[in-house]
């Protein structure tokens, strides 16, 4: 489904969203190991 939406609305560029799975805080970089807000190591990275 995400691939279909990307084809419909996106171009060749990909957006990168990095967020904490525990508290939902959006993080600045995919290179982080812990959430700056809650300290969780459960980090999700989404490429759209």
Secondary structure, DSSP 8 states (H G I E B T S, - for coil): -HHHHHHHH--S---EEEEETTT--EES-TT-SS-TTT----EEEEE-
